[in-house]
Amino acid sequence: MSKITLLPSGHFEVTLNDGAIVKGRYSAKALKMLSDLNGGLSFTATWAMLAGSNASITNYLQLVMCAIKAEGGEIDEFGVLNIIDELGGFGSEESQSLFSHFMEGFVPKKKVEQNGISHGVS
């Protein structure tokens, strides 16, 4: 099975079964790319799209895709699906940690705790 390495400042690396390493970073650039992908949503609307029960599988796939593209990678939503499958599927601990790393990397931990922002995909 593939391996994920979560790094500081929203960075992550996924080592795929074939040994290839996919790098990404949850950043303001990735968030802007996600906003543009969804019709130029405002920061607040983009954030609301990802937070809590409003998030869809597509939103999370696009978020990971934008994080990888922001670091110069070439990938589409189906490529992200392949990564998720290699990590054990949407319900796996590895996939959940990849999604929640956005909250941990982009939003200060203290703010997450104060606001009770959800970390997982439901």
Helices and strands as residue ranges (DSSP letters): E 3-6, G 8-10, E 11-15, E 21-25, H 28-37, H 43-50, G 52-54, H 57-70, H 77-86, H 93-106, H 109-115
